[in-house]
Amino acid sequence: MLIAGFPAGAWGTNCYLVAPAAGEECVIIDPGHQAAQGVEETLAKHRLKPVAVVLTHGHLDHVASVVPVCGAHDVPAWIHPADRYMMSDPAKAFGRSIGLPLLGELTVGEPDDLKELTDGARLELAGLEFSVAHAPGHTKGSVTFRLPERADIPSVFFSGDLLFAGSIGRTDLPGGDHAEILESLARVVLPLDDSTVVLSGHGPQTSIGRERATNPFLRQVADGLGDGAPAPAPRRGM
C-alpha cells in the first residue's frame, strides 16, 4: 500500500493520498488550505489517478482545496452532513475573521459532486475499503477513516483532528464540545489495536499503543476520568 502525505497551508494540515500501489487509483484525504499544488505534485510523482476526495471534517484548513482538486480530476468528495455547511460558509466554523491576507485567494463552495458520509459506512474506493466512524467533538460532523490490517501491513487510522500525537483536537470553536470529543475517543479510539498506525490532521505519525500509554487525554478517558480532563491545548489547526 502507498500512503503519501504532506503538510499544507498556513496551519500545516496533513493531506494524504492513499493507493494500493504506485501507478494505481488513489483517494485524497483532506486537501486543505493551499494543498492543490502538493496534490498535483504527489499524483505525478507516484503516477496516481484520483477517484475521490474524502474529508475528516469541514474546517477550512482541511477543505479549502476541494473545489479545485475535484474540478481538475472530475471526482466526487465525501463529507459528513453536519459539516457540509462549512464548505460554502467557512466563516461560521470559527466565528471570527481569520484574515484574507493570511489565506490568500480562496475558492469556497461545494464541488459538483458532493456525497454524504454516515457512521459505520464502508467506502470501497481505489481498491481499498475505508471504514467510517462519526467522531464529533472537534466539530459536529468530524469523522475518522480506517483501513483494515492486511498481511504484514497494520491497520491505518486517519484521525483527522480527533487525535494527535500527544494531544487531541481543540473544542473551543463553534460546534466543538469537550464532552463529545472525550466520548468519541472512548468509543472510536480506545477499541483499536495498539499496532494501529495513526495519521492525524496535524503533526507526526503515531500509533494507538503509543497514545494509549502517553497521551494524557486518552489515558484519562481509559481510566474513566474524562470529566476531569484538562482542556485541550490550542493546535496549529482550526
PyMOL commands that set and color helices and strands:
alter all, ss='L'
color gray80, all
select helices_A, chain A and resi 36-46+60-63+66-73+81-83+85-88+90-93+100-103+178-189+208-214+216-222+226-228
alter helices_A, ss='H'
color red, helices_A
select strands_A, chain A and resi 2-8+13-19+25-29+49-54+77-79+114-116+122-125+128-134+143-147+156-160+163-164+167-168+197-200+206-207
alter strands_A, ss='S'
color yellow, strands_A
deselect
rebuild
show_as cartoon
